[in-house]
Amino acid sequence: MTFEEIRKLYDAAPFRPFEFILTNGRQVRVDHSEFMALSPNEDVVVVFEPDGHLTIDVPLIIGVKEFRNGARLRKRKR
């Protein structure tokens, strides 16, 4: 994934929540652009989480999962 692709997600209007998928399989959710920062050198993304922040090198991001209407798909109750 390129920095420009990440910037498009960050600048999207209206913003749609998404998850970064990292090389180790971890998924990092970004609920709003205010919870994320992009480095001026275009090599690092910082995601702010409730218990601190996570600094991610861009080459470690292998994919992204976007959510419709800002929510995850839920299983239907029976």
C-alpha positions in Angstrom: 0.0 0.0 0.0 1.4 3.4 -0.9 1.4 6.6 1.2 -0.9 8.3 -1.4 -3.5 5.6 -1.0 -3.4 6.1 2.8 -3.7 9.9 2.3 -6.8 9.4 0.2 -8.4 7.4 3.0 -7.4 10.1 5.5 -8.7 13.0 3.4 -11.9 11.3 2.3 -15.1 13.4 2.7 -17.2 12.1 4.2 -14.7 10.0 6.2 -15.3 6.2 6.3 -13.8 4.1 9.1 -11.3 1.5 8.0 -8.8 -1.0 9.3 -5.2 -1.3 8.3 -4.0 -4.9 7.8 -0.4 -5.3 8.7 2.2 -7.9 7.6 1.9 -9.8 10.9 -1.9 -10.1 10.4 -2.8 -7.5 13.0 -5.7 -5.2 12.1 -5.7 -1.6 13.3 -9.0 0.2 13.2 -9.2 4.0 12.4 -12.7 5.3 13.3 -12.0 8.9 12.3 -9.2 10.9 10.7 -8.7 12.7 14.1 -7.4 9.5 15.5 -4.6 9.3 12.9 -1.6 11.3 11.9 0.6 11.2 8.8 4.3 11.9 8.9 5.7 14.7 6.7 8.3 12.3 5.4 5.5 10.0 4.1 7.1 6.9 5.8 5.1 6.6 9.1 1.4 6.6 10.1 0.4 7.1 13.8 -2.9 5.7 15.0 -4.2 6.9 18.3 -5.9 4.1 20.4 -7.6 4.4 23.8 -4.5 3.0 25.6 -1.9 5.0 23.7 -0.7 5.3 20.1 0.7 2.9 17.5 3.4 4.0 15.1 3.3 2.0 11.8 5.9 2.1 9.1 4.1 2.4 5.8 5.8 -0.7 4.2 4.2 -2.8 6.9 0.7 -2.0 5.7 -0.3 -4.6 3.2 -4.0 -3.8 2.9 -7.0 -1.9 4.1 -10.6 -3.0 5.0 -13.2 -0.2 4.6 -16.6 -0.3 6.4 -19.9 0.7 5.0 -21.8 3.5 6.8 -19.0 3.5 9.4 -20.0 0.2 10.9 -18.9 -3.4 10.7 -21.3 -5.9 9.3 -23.2 -7.6 12.1 -24.5 -11.1 12.4 -28.2 -11.3 12.2 -29.9 -12.5 15.4 -32.3 -15.4 15.1 
